[in-house]
Amino acid sequence: MGFFGQNASFAQGDYSVADAGNYKCILVDVEMVQRPSFDDPAVMEPNFKWRFETTEVGDEDGKPFRFSQFTKTSYGYDMAKLTKLLDGMLGRRLTQDEFARLDLQDLKSRHWSVAVDLVHTARGREINTILGVKPWQTKAQPVKRLAKPPVEDDITDTFED
């Protein structure tokens, strides 16, 4: 096996870009990656890479759309991407103990409503960016009420001839 076969991975192709909107998705993976620091691009920092895939729609080849979001690894600050993402997914702020016990497999077992936008990068590529993630909720079906039969009153209409 050659050098690259042992030391590199082969990209399986890009995922198609979806129109802006809300999509029913599953959380496929959360992995730890190294990314350049905002303050000093020469310094690499740990980040989480969150990957979601659509479950009901896909591209013209039937392949699901994939949406990714990078967050830092610190939770609790109001402006932190990780805090915003998890608060949206879980509907509330977690305590320190709840955060420490958060089960990734539980998050992967649920369906999520992922709001995405379609943006153009500085290089002119179209990409999707995640605006927010919430629990997927099926729309409540309106309750069908049985029509009540008209009430027959013993009251006579005095204006009736």
Secondary structure, DSSP 8 states (H G I E B T S, - for coil): --HHHHH------------SEEEEEEEEEEEEEEEE-SS-TTSEEEEEEEEEEEEEEE-TTS-EEEEEEEE-S----TT-HHHHHHHHHHSS---HHHHHT--HHHHHTSEEEEEEEEEE-TTS-EEEEEEEEEE------------------S---TT--
